[in-house]
Amino acid sequence: MQNKITKVLQHMAHTHEQMAKILDAERHVAVRMSQIVHDLPDADPDFGDTSGLIESSGQVNKSIIAYLNALADLEEAMAEGVGRVIKELNGAEEE
């Protein structure tokens, strides 16, 4: 039984590692987009029209929100997996 739990934990760790790599890549994109927005001039920018500016800032916001949602999903998945393992360990200790 302990061997099965160890294998499940190893698979969970690998899955979480892969999810963390994806999130890190998304973080880099969000950070870079934020840097680009930060570098835009504050006074008298010449963007032609405001619709392009609004669309670009909306895309940055969506990227940041997607990154934060992905972090929340990762945290939830990790908590769920660890909860299952703890329940299994508690059940194994009682036997």
Rosetta blueprint (number, residue, H / E / L):
1 M L
2 Q H
3 N H
4 K H
5 I H
6 T H
7 K H
8 V H
9 L H
10 Q H
11 H H
12 M H
13 A H
14 H H
15 T H
16 H H
17 E H
18 Q H
19 M H
20 A H
21 K H
22 I H
23 L H
24 D H
25 A H
26 E H
27 R H
28 H H
29 V H
30 A H
31 V H
32 R H
33 M H
34 S H
35 Q H
36 I H
37 V H
38 H H
39 D H
40 L L
41 P L
42 D L
43 A L
44 D L
45 P L
46 D L
47 F L
48 G L
49 D L
50 T H
51 S H
52 G H
53 L H
54 I H
55 E H
56 S H
57 S H
58 G H
59 Q H
60 V H
61 N H
62 K H
63 S H
64 I H
65 I H
66 A H
67 Y H
68 L H
69 N H
70 A H
71 L H
72 A H
73 D H
74 L H
75 E H
76 E H
77 A H
78 M H
79 A H
80 E H
81 G H
82 V H
83 G H
84 R H
85 V H
86 I H
87 K H
88 E H
89 L H
90 N H
91 G H
92 A H
93 E H
94 E H
95 E L
